[in-house]
């Protein structure tokens, strides 16, 4: 659906903070599924943790938020080029299994509601069929 070049046209994030590689499914305003290929080249693995590299949970949440932002940008009726997505809340976050180098993380976002510019989404991340992280996220698109 969307490759990395198209994602970079939507999101302001850049390496090393761009945490989405491709979008594989989109139901505008309702659901989006994306992929993050986790590689040993990620800069955070040098210190988290030497000898046992694990993707930091906060970056998994950030990856989920970036996927949700892609959906919001693609759904926005006004020009999203003048907007930036801001986190408002993270609720019910659960980290079930570690994400390691070599994993392909599938991120699934389902809209709970979208009212008055506020997005609330259910976010889940999987490695294979195993649920690794879940949370409810809230964000808004605001002027830059």
N, C-alpha and C positions, 0 to 999 in steps of 0.2 A: 504493500500500500504506500508507505512512505519510507524512503531511504534516508541515509544520514544527511545528505545534502538538503533534502526537503525539510528534515527536522531542524537543521541549523538555520533555515530561513524563518522558522517559527519561534524557536527558543533563543534567548539571548546568551545562554550558557555556552562555554567553549572548554576545550581540554585544559586542565584535567577534570573539569567539573560537569561536563556534558555526560550524562549517565544513561542515555538511551541510544541504541544502535539502529533500530528499525521498528516501524509500526506494521503489524501484520493483520490487524482487524480494526474496523472502526464502524460504529453505529452512532452517527453524529448526535452529540448531546446526551447519549445514553451509555455507551460502552466503548472502551478502547483496549486493545491488547498490544503490548510491545515487547521487544527483546533487548536485554542487556547481556552482551557477551563479557564474562568476567575473565580477565587475563592476568597473568603474573606481572605484566608490565604496568599495572595500576600503581601509581605512586604511593598510595596508602599502605600497600602490602609490606613495604620496607620496615615499617614500625608497628604493624598491627597484624599479626605478631610474628617476630622473627622465629623461624623454625615451625610455625603453625599459622600460616596466613589465613585470615578470616576477614571478609568484607565487613567494615563497620556498619552496625545497625542503622546509625543515623544516615549513612549514605544509601542504604537500601530504601529508607523512607524518602530521601531526596529523589532517588530514581523514580519511585512511585509518584511523587509530586510532579516531577517533570512530565511524566506520561499524562497525568491528569491535566496539566497545563496545556499540553498539545491538544487534547480534546477541547478544552475551553477556548483556545485560540481558533480552532477550526469551526467552532460553533458560534463564536461571537458575531453578532449582526453588524457591528461597526468594525472599522479597520483595526485589526489587532496589532498592527505594526507600531502603533503609538501606545501600546499597553504593556504592562509587565504584571506577571502573576506573583501575588504575595500570599504566603502561608498565613493562615489565621488560627488554626488549631490542629492538633494531632491527638486523637482519642483512641482508646482501646488497642494500642499498639502491642503486638505480641510477636516475639522472635522465637520461632519454633525449631529451626535447624540452622547451622552455620552455612554461609555461602562462601565457597572457596575458589581459587583460581582454576580455570577450566570449566566452571559451571556456566550454563546458559540459563539466565534468569528470565522467566516469562512473567510479565507484570500485567495484571488484569485490573481494570478500573471500571466500576459500575456507579453510575450517578444515583445518589440517594435523593437529592433535590438540587435545583438551580433556581433560586429566587432572589430578586433584587440585587443581582450581581454577585451573589455568594454561591459558591459551589460546595456541596458536601458530597463526598464520594467514599465508597467502600473500596479499599485497595488491598490486593493480594498479590504476593509474589511466590512463584513456584520454581523449583529446580526439578525437571522431569515432571512427575505427577505429585511430588511432595510439596506441600504447603510449607514455605519457609518463613514468611512474614505476612502479617495482616494488620491493618489499621483503618480508622476512619479519618479522613483528612478534610479540612475546610480551607478554602482559598478564595481570593477575589482577583479580578483583573482590574488594574488601576492605571491611570495615566502615568507615564514615565516622569 
